[in-house]
Amino acid sequence: MMAELCDRLAVLDFGTKIAEGPPAEVLNDPKVREVYLGPDKKAAAS
């Protein structure tokens, strides 16, 4: 939802900025995905 409402996003992990930029770029950032969705089980298995 936030991606549709803004031009830029900043993502914090326990108060530390881990990503900032255009929504599409931030939402596809591997670190952002790991922090908010957990580790990629497919990548961890290989």
PyMOL Python script that loads the backbone (N, CA, C, O; Angstrom):
from pymol import cmd

cmd.read_pdbstr("""\
ATOM      1  N   MET A   1       0.815  -1.184   0.000  1.00  0.00           N
ATOM      2  CA  MET A   1       0.000   0.000   0.000  1.00  0.00           C
ATOM      3  C   MET A   1       0.863   1.253   0.000  1.00  0.00           C
ATOM      4  O   MET A   1       0.590   2.183  -0.759  1.00  0.00           O
ATOM      5  N   MET A   2       1.893   1.298   0.831  1.00  0.00           N
ATOM      6  CA  MET A   2       2.741   2.489   0.896  1.00  0.00           C
ATOM      7  C   MET A   2       3.396   2.768  -0.450  1.00  0.00           C
ATOM      8  O   MET A   2       3.574   3.927  -0.824  1.00  0.00           O
ATOM      9  N   ALA A   3       3.752   1.725  -1.175  1.00  0.00           N
ATOM     10  CA  ALA A   3       4.418   1.905  -2.457  1.00  0.00           C
ATOM     11  C   ALA A   3       3.540   2.652  -3.445  1.00  0.00           C
ATOM     12  O   ALA A   3       4.051   3.349  -4.322  1.00  0.00           O
ATOM     13  N   GLU A   4       2.245   2.519  -3.317  1.00  0.00           N
ATOM     14  CA  GLU A   4       1.323   3.196  -4.226  1.00  0.00           C
ATOM     15  C   GLU A   4       1.125   4.662  -3.858  1.00  0.00           C
ATOM     16  O   GLU A   4       0.651   5.446  -4.679  1.00  0.00           O
ATOM     17  N   LEU A   5       1.481   5.036  -2.643  1.00  0.00           N
ATOM     18  CA  LEU A   5       1.209   6.380  -2.154  1.00  0.00           C
ATOM     19  C   LEU A   5       2.420   7.304  -2.139  1.00  0.00           C
ATOM     20  O   LEU A   5       2.264   8.506  -1.930  1.00  0.00           O
ATOM     21  N   CYS A   6       3.615   6.779  -2.355  1.00  0.00           N
ATOM     22  CA  CYS A   6       4.796   7.626  -2.213  1.00  0.00           C
ATOM     23  C   CYS A   6       5.778   7.419  -3.361  1.00  0.00           C
ATOM     24  O   CYS A   6       5.712   6.437  -4.100  1.00  0.00           O
ATOM     25  N   ASP A   7       6.694   8.383  -3.481  1.00  0.00           N
ATOM     26  CA  ASP A   7       7.733   8.328  -4.506  1.00  0.00           C
ATOM     27  C   ASP A   7       8.998   7.641  -4.004  1.00  0.00           C
ATOM     28  O   ASP A   7       9.779   7.102  -4.788  1.00  0.00           O
ATOM     29  N   ARG A   8       9.189   7.668  -2.681  1.00  0.00           N
ATOM     30  CA  ARG A   8      10.373   7.068  -2.068  1.00  0.00           C
ATOM     31  C   ARG A   8       9.970   6.351  -0.787  1.00  0.00           C
ATOM     32  O   ARG A   8       9.038   6.760  -0.094  1.00  0.00           O
ATOM     33  N   LEU A   9      10.685   5.282  -0.488  1.00  0.00           N
ATOM     34  CA  LEU A   9      10.483   4.539   0.756  1.00  0.00           C
ATOM     35  C   LEU A   9      11.804   4.466   1.514  1.00  0.00           C
ATOM     36  O   LEU A   9      12.878   4.421   0.914  1.00  0.00           O
ATOM     37  N   ALA A  10      11.707   4.455   2.815  1.00  0.00           N
ATOM     38  CA  ALA A  10      12.849   4.160   3.678  1.00  0.00           C
ATOM     39  C   ALA A  10      12.421   3.004   4.572  1.00  0.00           C
ATOM     40  O   ALA A  10      11.324   3.018   5.131  1.00  0.00           O
ATOM     41  N   VAL A  11      13.279   2.015   4.703  1.00  0.00           N
ATOM     42  CA  VAL A  11      12.966   0.840   5.509  1.00  0.00           C
ATOM     43  C   VAL A  11      13.960   0.770   6.664  1.00  0.00           C
ATOM     44  O   VAL A  11      15.173   0.848   6.470  1.00  0.00           O
ATOM     45  N   LEU A  12      13.411   0.620   7.874  1.00  0.00           N
ATOM     46  CA  LEU A  12      14.230   0.523   9.074  1.00  0.00           C
ATOM     47  C   LEU A  12      14.157  -0.883   9.651  1.00  0.00           C
ATOM     48  O   LEU A  12      13.117  -1.541   9.601  1.00  0.00           O
ATOM     49  N   ASP A  13      15.267  -1.322  10.192  1.00  0.00           N
ATOM     50  CA  ASP A  13      15.336  -2.584  10.923  1.00  0.00           C
ATOM     51  C   ASP A  13      15.893  -2.259  12.301  1.00  0.00           C
ATOM     52  O   ASP A  13      17.088  -2.000  12.445  1.00  0.00           O
ATOM     53  N   PHE A  14      15.037  -2.273  13.308  1.00  0.00           N
ATOM     54  CA  PHE A  14      15.423  -1.915  14.671  1.00  0.00           C
ATOM     55  C   PHE A  14      16.119  -0.556  14.715  1.00  0.00           C
ATOM     56  O   PHE A  14      17.114  -0.387  15.419  1.00  0.00           O
ATOM     57  N   GLY A  15      15.593   0.413  13.958  1.00  0.00           N
ATOM     58  CA  GLY A  15      16.101   1.777  13.985  1.00  0.00           C
ATOM     59  C   GLY A  15      17.239   2.066  13.028  1.00  0.00           C
ATOM     60  O   GLY A  15      17.674   3.213  12.924  1.00  0.00           O
ATOM     61  N   THR A  16      17.731   1.065  12.332  1.00  0.00           N
ATOM     62  CA  THR A  16      18.804   1.250  11.364  1.00  0.00           C
ATOM     63  C   THR A  16      18.227   1.212   9.961  1.00  0.00           C
ATOM     64  O   THR A  16      17.530   0.266   9.593  1.00  0.00           O
ATOM     65  N   LYS A  17      18.520   2.249   9.176  1.00  0.00           N
ATOM     66  CA  LYS A  17      18.018   2.287   7.805  1.00  0.00           C
ATOM     67  C   LYS A  17      18.743   1.234   6.978  1.00  0.00           C
ATOM     68  O   LYS A  17      19.971   1.231   6.897  1.00  0.00           O
ATOM     69  N   ILE A  18      17.965   0.333   6.360  1.00  0.00           N
ATOM     70  CA  ILE A  18      18.565  -0.727   5.549  1.00  0.00           C
ATOM     71  C   ILE A  18      18.321  -0.525   4.062  1.00  0.00           C
ATOM     72  O   ILE A  18      18.968  -1.165   3.233  1.00  0.00           O
ATOM     73  N   ALA A  19      17.386   0.367   3.718  1.00  0.00           N
ATOM     74  CA  ALA A  19      17.125   0.642   2.308  1.00  0.00           C
ATOM     75  C   ALA A  19      16.374   1.956   2.182  1.00  0.00           C
ATOM     76  O   ALA A  19      15.607   2.345   3.063  1.00  0.00           O
ATOM     77  N   GLU A  20      16.614   2.631   1.063  1.00  0.00           N
ATOM     78  CA  GLU A  20      15.887   3.860   0.754  1.00  0.00           C
ATOM     79  C   GLU A  20      15.929   4.058  -0.750  1.00  0.00           C
ATOM     80  O   GLU A  20      16.958   3.836  -1.388  1.00  0.00           O
ATOM     81  N   GLY A  21      14.800   4.478  -1.312  1.00  0.00           N
ATOM     82  CA  GLY A  21      14.759   4.736  -2.739  1.00  0.00           C
ATOM     83  C   GLY A  21      13.365   4.574  -3.287  1.00  0.00           C
ATOM     84  O   GLY A  21      12.390   4.560  -2.536  1.00  0.00           O
ATOM     85  N   PRO A  22      13.268   4.448  -4.613  1.00  0.00           N
ATOM     86  CA  PRO A  22      11.965   4.247  -5.244  1.00  0.00           C
ATOM     87  C   PRO A  22      11.321   2.959  -4.735  1.00  0.00           C
ATOM     88  O   PRO A  22      12.022   1.977  -4.491  1.00  0.00           O
ATOM     89  N   PRO A  23      10.008   2.948  -4.573  1.00  0.00           N
ATOM     90  CA  PRO A  23       9.321   1.779  -4.016  1.00  0.00           C
ATOM     91  C   PRO A  23       9.668   0.454  -4.702  1.00  0.00           C
ATOM     92  O   PRO A  23       9.930  -0.538  -4.021  1.00  0.00           O
ATOM     93  N   ALA A  24       9.673   0.425  -6.015  1.00  0.00           N
ATOM     94  CA  ALA A  24       9.952  -0.834  -6.719  1.00  0.00           C
ATOM     95  C   ALA A  24      11.341  -1.362  -6.374  1.00  0.00           C
ATOM     96  O   ALA A  24      11.528  -2.566  -6.203  1.00  0.00           O
ATOM     97  N   GLU A  25      12.303  -0.465  -6.273  1.00  0.00           N
ATOM     98  CA  GLU A  25      13.675  -0.858  -5.943  1.00  0.00           C
ATOM     99  C   GLU A  25      13.770  -1.369  -4.504  1.00  0.00           C
ATOM    100  O   GLU A  25      14.381  -2.406  -4.247  1.00  0.00           O
ATOM    101  N   VAL A  26      13.170  -0.641  -3.581  1.00  0.00           N
ATOM    102  CA  VAL A  26      13.233  -1.017  -2.163  1.00  0.00           C
ATOM    103  C   VAL A  26      12.516  -2.338  -1.911  1.00  0.00           C
ATOM    104  O   VAL A  26      13.026  -3.186  -1.179  1.00  0.00           O
ATOM    105  N   LEU A  27      11.351  -2.521  -2.501  1.00  0.00           N
ATOM    106  CA  LEU A  27      10.577  -3.735  -2.264  1.00  0.00           C
ATOM    107  C   LEU A  27      11.235  -4.977  -2.853  1.00  0.00           C
ATOM    108  O   LEU A  27      10.926  -6.095  -2.440  1.00  0.00           O
ATOM    109  N   ASN A  28      12.137  -4.793  -3.813  1.00  0.00           N
ATOM    110  CA  ASN A  28      12.856  -5.924  -4.401  1.00  0.00           C
ATOM    111  C   ASN A  28      14.243  -6.116  -3.803  1.00  0.00           C
ATOM    112  O   ASN A  28      14.979  -7.009  -4.222  1.00  0.00           O
ATOM    113  N   ASP A  29      14.606  -5.291  -2.833  1.00  0.00           N
ATOM    114  CA  ASP A  29      15.912  -5.389  -2.189  1.00  0.00           C
ATOM    115  C   ASP A  29      15.976  -6.687  -1.373  1.00  0.00           C
ATOM    116  O   ASP A  29      15.105  -6.922  -0.536  1.00  0.00           O
ATOM    117  N   PRO A  30      16.983  -7.526  -1.598  1.00  0.00           N
ATOM    118  CA  PRO A  30      17.077  -8.804  -0.886  1.00  0.00           C
ATOM    119  C   PRO A  30      17.132  -8.643   0.637  1.00  0.00           C
ATOM    120  O   PRO A  30      16.557  -9.457   1.359  1.00  0.00           O
ATOM    121  N   LYS A  31      17.804  -7.620   1.128  1.00  0.00           N
ATOM    122  CA  LYS A  31      17.898  -7.404   2.577  1.00  0.00           C
ATOM    123  C   LYS A  31      16.532  -7.057   3.153  1.00  0.00           C
ATOM    124  O   LYS A  31      16.168  -7.552   4.219  1.00  0.00           O
ATOM    125  N   VAL A  32      15.773  -6.211   2.462  1.00  0.00           N
ATOM    126  CA  VAL A  32      14.427  -5.842   2.914  1.00  0.00           C
ATOM    127  C   VAL A  32      13.549  -7.083   2.957  1.00  0.00           C
ATOM    128  O   VAL A  32      12.827  -7.306   3.928  1.00  0.00           O
ATOM    129  N   ARG A  33      13.610  -7.878   1.920  1.00  0.00           N
ATOM    130  CA  ARG A  33      12.787  -9.085   1.856  1.00  0.00           C
ATOM    131  C   ARG A  33      13.160 -10.058   2.981  1.00  0.00           C
ATOM    132  O   ARG A  33      12.282 -10.674   3.586  1.00  0.00           O
ATOM    133  N   GLU A  34      14.448 -10.195   3.257  1.00  0.00           N
ATOM    134  CA  GLU A  34      14.883 -11.106   4.321  1.00  0.00           C
ATOM    135  C   GLU A  34      14.415 -10.618   5.692  1.00  0.00           C
ATOM    136  O   GLU A  34      13.933 -11.409   6.502  1.00  0.00           O
ATOM    137  N   VAL A  35      14.555  -9.323   5.953  1.00  0.00           N
ATOM    138  CA  VAL A  35      14.183  -8.771   7.260  1.00  0.00           C
ATOM    139  C   VAL A  35      12.684  -8.880   7.496  1.00  0.00           C
ATOM    140  O   VAL A  35      12.254  -9.215   8.600  1.00  0.00           O
ATOM    141  N   TYR A  36      11.886  -8.600   6.474  1.00  0.00           N
ATOM    142  CA  TYR A  36      10.440  -8.562   6.677  1.00  0.00           C
ATOM    143  C   TYR A  36       9.724  -9.862   6.353  1.00  0.00           C
ATOM    144  O   TYR A  36       8.635 -10.103   6.876  1.00  0.00           O
ATOM    145  N   LEU A  37      10.304 -10.709   5.506  1.00  0.00           N
ATOM    146  CA  LEU A  37       9.642 -11.954   5.127  1.00  0.00           C
ATOM    147  C   LEU A  37      10.379 -13.192   5.623  1.00  0.00           C
ATOM    148  O   LEU A  37       9.859 -14.304   5.523  1.00  0.00           O
ATOM    149  N   GLY A  38      11.580 -13.010   6.154  1.00  0.00           N
ATOM    150  CA  GLY A  38      12.387 -14.138   6.594  1.00  0.00           C
ATOM    151  C   GLY A  38      13.314 -14.586   5.476  1.00  0.00           C
ATOM    152  O   GLY A  38      13.185 -14.130   4.340  1.00  0.00           O
ATOM    153  N   PRO A  39      14.244 -15.473   5.789  1.00  0.00           N
ATOM    154  CA  PRO A  39      15.201 -15.924   4.778  1.00  0.00           C
ATOM    155  C   PRO A  39      14.514 -16.698   3.658  1.00  0.00           C
ATOM    156  O   PRO A  39      13.490 -17.350   3.863  1.00  0.00           O
ATOM    157  N   ASP A  40      15.103 -16.607   2.474  1.00  0.00           N
ATOM    158  CA  ASP A  40      14.598 -17.332   1.307  1.00  0.00           C
ATOM    159  C   ASP A  40      14.921 -18.811   1.495  1.00  0.00           C
ATOM    160  O   ASP A  40      16.087 -19.202   1.441  1.00  0.00           O
ATOM    161  N   LYS A  41      13.912 -19.620   1.712  1.00  0.00           N
ATOM    162  CA  LYS A  41      14.124 -21.045   1.994  1.00  0.00           C
ATOM    163  C   LYS A  41      14.732 -21.774   0.806  1.00  0.00           C
ATOM    164  O   LYS A  41      15.501 -22.717   0.995  1.00  0.00           O
ATOM    165  N   LYS A  42      14.406 -21.362  -0.411  1.00  0.00           N
ATOM    166  CA  LYS A  42      14.982 -22.003  -1.592  1.00  0.00           C
ATOM    167  C   LYS A  42      16.476 -21.734  -1.665  1.00  0.00           C
ATOM    168  O   LYS A  42      17.254 -22.646  -1.943  1.00  0.00           O
ATOM    169  N   ALA A  43      16.888 -20.497  -1.418  1.00  0.00           N
ATOM    170  CA  ALA A  43      18.307 -20.149  -1.466  1.00  0.00           C
ATOM    171  C   ALA A  43      19.067 -20.822  -0.329  1.00  0.00           C
ATOM    172  O   ALA A  43      20.204 -21.253  -0.517  1.00  0.00           O
ATOM    173  N   ALA A  44      18.460 -20.918   0.834  1.00  0.00           N
ATOM    174  CA  ALA A  44      19.113 -21.536   1.987  1.00  0.00           C
ATOM    175  C   ALA A  44      19.304 -23.037   1.786  1.00  0.00           C
ATOM    176  O   ALA A  44      20.258 -23.612   2.310  1.00  0.00           O
ATOM    177  N   ALA A  45      18.412 -23.675   1.036  1.00  0.00           N
ATOM    178  CA  ALA A  45      18.485 -25.117   0.812  1.00  0.00           C
ATOM    179  C   ALA A  45      19.564 -25.496  -0.192  1.00  0.00           C
ATOM    180  O   ALA A  45      20.044 -26.630  -0.187  1.00  0.00           O
ATOM    181  N   SER A  46      19.950 -24.558  -1.052  1.00  0.00           N
ATOM    182  CA  SER A  46      20.945 -24.902  -2.078  1.00  0.00           C
ATOM    183  C   SER A  46      22.353 -24.630  -1.650  1.00  0.00           C
ATOM    184  O   SER A  46      23.288 -24.873  -2.414  1.00  0.00           O
TER     185      SER A  46
END
""", "prot")
cmd.dss("prot")
cmd.show_as("cartoon", "prot")
cmd.util.cbc("prot")
cmd.orient("prot")
